[in-house]
């Protein structure tokens, strides 16, 4: 399997490139590119959340604790005093980072249900729901953040499968096929519960219609195609002008 730095690096680059496409098609503002890239980067390490006592798991739960504590703080900021908000923020962070982390690893199995596309779909819906209810974001940004989370998740699973092939030794490792799968076939109960959780959190997501109105139009894909390659020379340089300048005069 790929290490944490590889997953994070590849996931960040891939998410940044995908976010650039979203900006180029004017689906999002330039200020939203960081949000989407971060969602994709988090998704690219999230499948390793079930690695007990690993750096990946500690960093993931630290990030989740920080993010969820900010979401909770955002929801109650107008209801309590500053000291009460500090207590809520610190309490939420510690509960996620340590209590939830310890409880989670009592049941999680590495390369189990969290190494499946079903889990990626669950995190897609969960991300969209958190952005909708916690951050009051536009439905378009909610769904795009969820999709970028799933995108990073798939990048992680693909990398693990690629690392399961020893190209130098021309052999396939025993771990091949355990990273990228639709569901966890070895544990039907875990897959059922994950599917149930995905369906449940789906009902908390924002309306999909407004997002589909944006991505479902042909204009956005035409605009993307028109922007894909330069029309006036690469990086502002006109190749024809350069060729004329260097052509010797007879």
C-alpha positions as CSV (number, residue, x, y, z in Angstrom):
1,X,0.0,0.0,0.0
2,X,1.1,3.6,-0.6
3,X,2.2,5.6,2.5
4,X,0.5,8.6,4.0
5,X,2.7,11.2,2.2
6,X,2.1,9.6,-1.2
7,X,-1.7,9.4,-0.7
8,X,-1.8,13.0,0.5
9,X,0.5,14.3,-2.2
10,X,-1.2,12.6,-5.1
11,X,-4.7,13.3,-3.7
12,X,-3.9,17.0,-3.3
13,X,-2.5,17.4,-6.8
14,X,-5.5,15.5,-8.3
15,X,-8.0,17.5,-6.3
16,X,-6.3,20.8,-7.3
17,X,-6.4,19.9,-10.9
18,X,-10.1,18.9,-10.7
19,X,-10.9,22.2,-8.8
20,X,-9.2,24.1,-11.6
21,X,-11.7,22.5,-14.0
22,X,-14.5,23.7,-11.8
23,X,-13.2,27.2,-11.8
24,X,-12.6,27.2,-15.5
25,X,-16.2,26.2,-16.2
26,X,-17.4,28.9,-13.8
27,X,-19.2,26.4,-11.6
28,X,-17.4,27.9,-8.5
29,X,-15.7,31.2,-7.6
30,X,-12.0,31.3,-7.2
31,X,-12.4,31.5,-3.4
32,X,-14.0,28.1,-3.4
33,X,-11.1,26.3,-5.0
34,X,-9.4,25.9,-1.6
35,X,-12.5,24.3,-0.1
36,X,-12.8,21.8,-2.9
37,X,-9.1,21.0,-3.0
38,X,-9.1,20.4,0.8
39,X,-12.2,18.2,0.6
40,X,-10.4,16.1,-2.0
41,X,-7.2,16.0,0.0
42,X,-9.0,14.8,3.1
43,X,-10.8,12.2,1.0
44,X,-7.5,10.9,-0.3
45,X,-6.4,9.8,3.2
46,X,-9.7,9.0,4.7
47,X,-9.8,5.3,3.8
48,X,-6.8,4.8,6.2
49,X,-8.9,6.0,9.1
50,X,-9.1,2.4,10.2
51,X,-5.4,2.0,10.7
52,X,-5.1,1.8,14.4
53,X,-2.3,3.9,16.1
54,X,-1.0,5.0,12.8
55,X,0.0,8.5,11.8
56,X,-2.7,8.5,9.2
57,X,-5.4,7.8,11.7
58,X,-4.2,10.4,14.2
59,X,-4.0,13.1,11.6
60,X,-7.4,12.2,10.2
61,X,-9.1,12.3,13.6
62,X,-7.2,15.5,14.4
63,X,-8.6,17.1,11.2
64,X,-12.1,15.7,11.8
65,X,-12.0,17.0,15.3
66,X,-10.9,20.4,14.2
67,X,-13.4,20.6,11.4
68,X,-16.4,19.3,13.4
69,X,-15.6,21.6,16.4
70,X,-15.7,24.6,14.0
71,X,-19.0,23.4,12.5
72,X,-20.5,23.0,16.0
73,X,-19.1,26.4,17.0
74,X,-20.6,28.0,13.9
75,X,-24.1,26.6,14.8
76,X,-24.2,27.9,18.3
77,X,-22.0,31.0,18.1
78,X,-25.0,33.4,18.7
79,X,-26.4,31.4,21.7
80,X,-23.6,31.3,24.3
81,X,-21.0,33.5,25.9
82,X,-17.3,33.5,24.7
83,X,-16.2,31.2,27.6
84,X,-19.0,28.8,26.9
85,X,-18.0,28.7,23.2
86,X,-14.4,28.0,24.2
87,X,-15.6,25.0,26.3
88,X,-17.9,23.7,23.5
89,X,-15.0,24.1,20.9
90,X,-12.4,22.3,23.1
91,X,-14.9,19.7,24.3
92,X,-16.0,18.8,20.8
93,X,-12.4,18.6,19.5
94,X,-11.3,16.3,22.4
95,X,-14.3,14.1,22.1
96,X,-13.7,13.5,18.4
97,X,-9.9,13.3,18.6
98,X,-9.6,10.9,21.5
99,X,-13.0,9.4,22.6
100,X,-14.3,8.8,19.1
101,X,-10.9,7.7,17.9
102,X,-10.6,5.1,20.7
103,X,-14.2,3.9,20.2
104,X,-13.9,3.6,16.5
105,X,-10.8,1.5,16.6
106,X,-12.5,-1.0,18.9
107,X,-14.6,-2.1,15.9
108,X,-12.8,-1.1,12.7
109,X,-10.7,-3.5,10.7
110,X,-8.1,-2.3,8.2
111,X,-9.1,-2.7,4.6
112,X,-12.5,-3.6,5.7
113,X,-15.7,-1.7,4.9
114,X,-13.9,1.7,4.8
115,X,-11.9,0.5,1.8
116,X,-14.9,0.3,-0.4
117,X,-16.8,2.6,-2.8
118,X,-19.8,2.3,-0.5
119,X,-18.0,4.0,2.3
120,X,-16.9,6.7,-0.2
121,X,-20.5,7.3,-1.1
122,X,-21.4,7.6,2.6
123,X,-18.7,10.3,3.0
124,X,-20.0,12.1,-0.1
125,X,-23.4,12.4,1.5
126,X,-22.0,13.2,4.9
127,X,-19.8,16.0,3.5
128,X,-22.7,17.5,1.6
129,X,-24.9,17.3,4.7
130,X,-22.3,18.9,7.0
131,X,-21.7,21.8,4.6
132,X,-25.5,22.3,4.3
133,X,-26.5,22.2,7.9
134,X,-23.3,23.1,9.6
135,X,-21.8,25.8,7.4
136,X,-25.0,26.9,5.6
137,X,-23.2,26.7,2.3
138,X,-24.8,27.0,-1.2
139,X,-26.2,23.6,-2.3
140,X,-23.8,23.7,-5.3
141,X,-20.8,23.9,-3.0
142,X,-22.2,21.3,-0.7
143,X,-22.5,18.7,-3.4
144,X,-19.2,19.7,-5.1
145,X,-17.4,19.3,-1.8
146,X,-19.0,15.9,-1.3
147,X,-18.1,14.9,-4.9
148,X,-14.5,16.0,-4.3
149,X,-14.4,14.0,-1.1
150,X,-15.5,10.9,-3.1
151,X,-12.9,11.8,-5.8
152,X,-10.1,11.8,-3.3
153,X,-11.4,8.6,-1.8
154,X,-11.3,6.8,-5.1
155,X,-7.8,8.2,-5.8
156,X,-6.6,6.6,-2.5
157,X,-8.2,3.2,-3.4
158,X,-6.7,3.2,-6.8
159,X,-3.2,4.0,-5.5
160,X,-3.4,1.1,-3.0
161,X,-4.3,-1.2,-5.8
162,X,-1.4,0.1,-8.0
163,X,1.0,-0.5,-5.1
164,X,-0.3,-4.0,-4.8
165,X,1.4,-4.8,-8.1
166,X,5.1,-5.4,-7.9
167,X,6.2,-4.3,-11.3
168,X,9.9,-4.9,-10.7
169,X,9.3,-8.5,-9.6
170,X,6.4,-9.0,-12.1
171,X,4.1,-10.3,-9.4
172,X,0.8,-9.4,-7.7
173,X,0.8,-9.1,-3.9
174,X,-1.7,-10.9,-1.8
175,X,-3.3,-7.5,-0.9
176,X,-4.4,-7.0,-4.5
177,X,-8.2,-6.6,-4.8
178,X,-8.7,-5.7,-1.1
179,X,-8.5,-1.9,-1.6
180,X,-10.8,-1.0,-4.4
181,X,-14.1,-2.8,-4.1
182,X,-17.8,-1.9,-4.2
183,X,-18.6,-3.3,-0.7
184,X,-16.9,-5.4,1.9
185,X,-17.8,-8.9,0.8
186,X,-16.1,-10.5,3.8
187,X,-18.4,-8.8,6.2
188,X,-22.0,-8.5,4.9
189,X,-23.2,-7.0,8.2
190,X,-20.6,-4.1,8.0
191,X,-21.6,-3.4,4.4
192,X,-25.3,-3.5,5.3
193,X,-24.8,-1.0,8.2
194,X,-22.6,1.2,6.0
195,X,-25.3,1.2,3.3
196,X,-28.0,2.0,5.9
197,X,-25.9,4.9,7.2
198,X,-25.4,6.2,3.6
199,X,-29.2,6.1,3.0
200,X,-29.9,7.8,6.3
201,X,-27.4,10.6,5.8
202,X,-28.7,11.1,2.2
203,X,-31.9,12.5,3.6
204,X,-29.9,15.2,5.4
205,X,-28.3,16.4,2.2
206,X,-29.4,19.7,0.4
207,X,-31.7,19.6,-2.7
208,X,-29.9,18.1,-5.7
209,X,-31.9,20.0,-8.3
210,X,-29.9,23.3,-8.0
211,X,-26.6,21.4,-8.5
212,X,-28.0,19.4,-11.4
213,X,-29.2,22.6,-13.1
214,X,-25.5,23.7,-13.2
215,X,-23.8,20.5,-14.3
216,X,-26.6,19.3,-16.4
217,X,-26.4,22.0,-19.0
218,X,-24.5,21.6,-22.2
219,X,-23.1,25.1,-22.0
220,X,-20.8,24.3,-19.1
221,X,-19.2,21.3,-21.0
222,X,-18.9,23.3,-24.1
223,X,-17.1,26.1,-22.1
224,X,-14.9,23.4,-20.5
225,X,-13.9,22.1,-23.9
226,X,-13.2,25.6,-25.3
227,X,-11.0,26.3,-22.3
228,X,-9.1,23.1,-22.2
229,X,-6.3,24.0,-24.7
230,X,-4.8,27.5,-25.6
231,X,-6.1,29.2,-28.7
232,X,-3.5,32.0,-29.0
233,X,-0.3,30.0,-28.3
234,X,1.0,28.4,-25.2
235,X,1.6,30.7,-22.2
236,X,1.0,33.7,-24.4
237,X,3.6,32.9,-27.0
238,X,2.5,32.8,-30.6
239,X,4.3,29.8,-32.1
240,X,3.7,31.1,-35.6
241,X,5.3,34.5,-34.8
242,X,8.3,32.8,-33.2
243,X,8.8,30.5,-36.2
244,X,8.7,33.5,-38.5
245,X,11.2,35.4,-36.4
246,X,13.7,32.6,-36.4
247,X,13.3,31.7,-40.1
248,X,16.4,33.0,-42.0
249,X,15.8,35.5,-44.7
250,X,16.8,34.3,-48.1
